């Protein structure tokens, strides 16, 4: 099974922060240490910074990238081999295990509650009666899937139906973007929140509606997923990633060994491995 990362930039002439490239580097190298074949989809900057460290690259400069999950959907639509997509803030401690071979989809886990502006924005969307457009949409459901890691059981009818529904919901949002922005700017400020609804909530609704088998990978696998924006303000995480990347690029070897050396001399805190 191949592992695939995607790193896209809305403004193709703008670079990510060095921390983002380094974080992806560590995520990729930890997977390589476990024996995985690695694939990168990304804009030219991502290919230039990370392409030499993976086994396969795909340039996505021509992708119409509006939402954070557009790249994942593009990959799902265009691949038919055995693979799993993971985010650059996912760090594997051991090879992944998939227990139920009958599952239609494997996801990182379930997000069981919406709080604050996320809840407020979901309420706004539900007031538009999305179920008239997406029959599976249940306005009473508040949970969603986390797709920091996600694997589909092949490029099958369910995946194709999900992609069709995603595109339908995505188009609806872009048409109504101005009105949604007037109701709550958080929905449209950087597209991250709406992408969460258009992809992760939609996936959960479809799986729930048809009572499909799925699995939460976090239940029995060992990895860290640094979800959310905390990592960009967490000095310990940023320092850990920076020093591991610098040392690994300099001396090579196994990421875990470098982590242990840095931990031993007090350069980093115990933050990347259990």
C-alpha positions in Angstrom: 0.0 0.0 0.0 1.3 3.5 -0.9 1.0 6.5 1.4 0.1 9.8 -0.3 0.5 13.4 1.0 -0.9 16.5 -0.7 0.4 20.0 -0.3 -1.4 22.6 -2.3 -1.2 26.4 -2.3 -4.1 28.6 -3.3 -1.7 31.3 -4.5 0.8 29.2 -6.6 3.4 32.0 -6.3 3.3 32.0 -2.5 5.4 29.7 -0.4 4.3 27.9 2.8 6.2 28.5 6.0 9.4 26.5 6.5 7.7 24.7 9.3 5.1 23.3 7.0 7.7 21.9 4.6 9.7 20.5 7.6 6.6 18.9 9.1 5.8 17.1 5.9 9.4 16.1 5.6 9.3 14.4 9.0 5.9 12.8 8.4 7.2 11.4 5.1 10.5 10.1 6.6 8.8 8.4 9.5 6.6 6.5 7.0 9.7 5.6 4.9 11.3 4.3 8.0 8.4 1.9 8.3 8.9 0.6 4.8 6.1 2.5 3.0 6.3 3.7 -0.6 5.6 7.4 -0.6 3.8 9.7 -3.0 3.5 13.5 -3.1 0.8 15.6 -4.9 1.5 19.3 -4.8 2.1 22.6 -6.4 5.6 23.4 -7.8 6.9 24.7 -4.5 6.0 21.4 -2.7 7.6 19.4 -5.5 10.7 21.5 -5.3 11.0 21.3 -1.5 10.0 17.7 -1.0 10.0 15.9 -4.3 13.4 14.3 -3.9 12.4 12.6 -0.7 9.4 10.6 -2.1 9.1 7.8 -4.6 6.5 9.5 -6.8 5.4 13.1 -7.5 2.4 14.7 -9.2 2.3 18.4 -10.0 -1.1 20.0 -9.3 -0.5 23.6 -10.4 -3.4 23.3 -12.8 -5.9 22.1 -10.1 -8.7 24.5 -9.3 -8.0 24.7 -5.6 -10.7 26.4 -3.5 -11.1 24.2 -0.4 -8.6 22.3 1.6 -10.1 18.9 0.6 -10.1 19.6 -3.2 -6.8 17.9 -3.5 -7.9 14.8 -1.6 -11.0 14.6 -3.9 -8.8 15.0 -6.9 -6.6 12.1 -5.8 -9.6 9.9 -5.0 -11.0 10.6 -8.4 -7.8 9.8 -10.3 -6.2 6.8 -8.6 -7.3 3.1 -8.6 -4.4 1.5 -6.8 -4.1 0.6 -3.1 -3.2 3.7 -1.1 -4.0 5.8 1.9 -4.0 9.6 2.1 -2.6 11.3 5.2 -2.0 14.9 6.2 1.4 16.3 6.8 0.8 16.6 10.5 0.3 12.9 10.9 3.3 11.0 12.3 3.2 7.2 12.2 4.8 5.2 15.0 4.2 1.8 13.5 2.7 0.2 10.4 -1.0 0.8 10.0 -3.4 -2.0 10.7 -6.8 -2.4 9.0 -9.0 -4.9 10.9 -12.2 -5.1 9.0 -11.7 -5.9 5.4 -15.4 -5.4 4.8 -15.2 -1.7 5.6 -16.0 0.8 2.8 -13.8 3.5 4.2 -11.2 3.9 7.0 -10.9 7.3 8.7 -8.8 8.9 11.3 -11.6 9.1 13.8 -15.0 10.6 14.7 -15.4 14.3 15.6 -18.2 13.9 18.1 -19.1 17.5 18.9 -19.1 20.9 17.3 -18.3 23.9 19.5 -18.3 27.7 19.2 -18.3 29.2 15.7 -18.1 25.7 14.2 -21.5 24.8 15.7 -22.9 28.2 14.7 -21.8 27.8 11.1 -23.2 24.2 11.0 -26.6 25.6 12.2 -26.5 28.2 9.4 -25.9 25.5 6.8 -28.7 23.3 8.1 -31.1 26.2 7.8 -30.6 26.1 4.1 -32.1 22.6 4.1 -29.2 20.9 2.4 -31.2 17.6 2.5 -33.2 18.9 -0.4 -30.0 18.8 -2.5 -28.1 16.0 -0.6 -30.7 13.3 0.4 -28.3 11.8 2.9 -27.8 15.1 4.8 -29.2 14.8 8.3 -29.6 18.3 10.0 -29.9 16.6 13.4 -26.4 15.0 13.1 -23.6 17.1 14.6 -20.7 14.7 14.3 -18.2 14.2 11.4 -15.2 12.2 10.4 -11.7 13.3 10.7 -9.9 12.6 7.4 -6.3 13.2 8.6 -5.9 9.6 7.4 -8.4 8.1 5.0 -8.5 5.0 2.9 -11.3 3.9 0.5 -12.0 0.4 -0.4 -11.1 0.9 -4.1 -12.3 3.4 -6.6 -15.8 2.0 -6.4 -19.4 3.2 -6.8 -19.6 4.6 -3.3 -16.5 6.7 -3.8 -17.7 8.0 -7.1 -21.1 8.9 -5.6 -19.4 10.7 -2.7 -17.3 12.7 -5.2 -20.4 13.6 -7.2 -22.1 14.8 -3.9 -19.0 16.7 -2.9 -18.9 18.6 -6.2 -22.6 19.4 -5.9 -22.2 20.8 -2.4 -19.1 22.6 -3.3 -20.8 24.3 -6.3 -23.7 25.3 -4.1 -21.4 27.0 -1.6 -19.5 28.9 -4.3 -22.8 30.2 -5.7 -24.0 31.3 -2.3 -20.6 32.4 -0.9 -21.6 36.0 -0.6 -24.7 35.3 1.4 -23.0 32.8 3.6 -20.2 35.3 4.3 -22.8 37.9 5.4 -24.2 35.3 7.9 -20.9 34.3 9.4 -17.5 35.3 8.0 -15.9 32.2 9.5 -17.6 30.1 6.8 -15.7 31.8 4.1 -12.6 33.5 5.7 -10.1 30.9 4.5 -12.3 28.0 3.3 -11.1 25.6 6.0 -14.3 25.5 7.9 -16.6 25.1 4.9 -14.3 22.5 3.5 -14.8 20.5 6.8 -18.5 20.5 6.1 -18.4 19.9 2.4 -16.1 16.9 2.8 -15.9 15.4 6.3 -19.5 16.0 7.4 -20.8 14.9 4.0 -18.8 11.6 4.2 -20.2 10.9 7.7 -23.7 11.6 6.5 -23.5 9.3 3.5 -21.9 6.5 5.6 -24.6 6.9 8.3 -27.5 7.1 5.9 -26.6 3.8 4.2 -25.4 2.1 7.4 -22.1 1.3 5.8 -19.1 -0.4 7.5 -16.3 2.0 8.4 -13.4 1.9 10.9 -11.6 4.5 13.0 -7.9 4.0 12.6 -7.1 5.9 15.8 -8.7 3.1 17.9 -5.9 0.6 17.5 -3.1 2.3 15.5 -0.2 4.2 17.0 0.4 7.7 15.5 0.1 11.3 16.4 -2.2 13.7 14.5 -1.4 17.3 15.3 -4.9 18.6 14.3 -5.8 22.2 14.2 -3.9 25.4 14.3 -2.2 24.8 17.7 1.0 23.5 16.0 1.7 26.8 14.4 1.8 28.5 17.8 3.4 25.7 19.8 7.1 26.4 20.2 7.8 22.9 21.4 6.3 21.3 18.3 8.0 23.8 16.0 11.4 23.3 17.6 11.1 19.5 17.6 10.3 19.5 13.9 13.0 22.0 13.0 15.8 20.2 14.8 14.8 16.7 13.6 14.7 17.9 10.0 18.1 19.7 10.3 19.8 16.7 11.9 18.2 14.1 9.6 19.2 16.0 6.4 22.7 16.3 7.8 23.4 12.8 9.1 20.6 10.6 7.8 19.5 7.5 9.7 16.2 6.8 11.4 13.9 9.6 12.6 13.3 7.8 15.9 17.1 7.6 16.6 17.5 11.3 15.9 14.5 12.1 18.1 16.0 10.1 20.9 19.4 11.8 20.7 17.8 15.2 20.7 15.6 14.2 23.6 18.5 12.9 25.6 20.5 16.1 25.3 17.5 18.2 26.2 17.2 19.9 22.8 13.5 18.9 22.4 10.6 17.8 24.6 8.9 14.4 24.4 6.3 15.4 21.9 6.6 13.3 18.7 6.5 9.7 20.0 4.6 8.1 22.9 
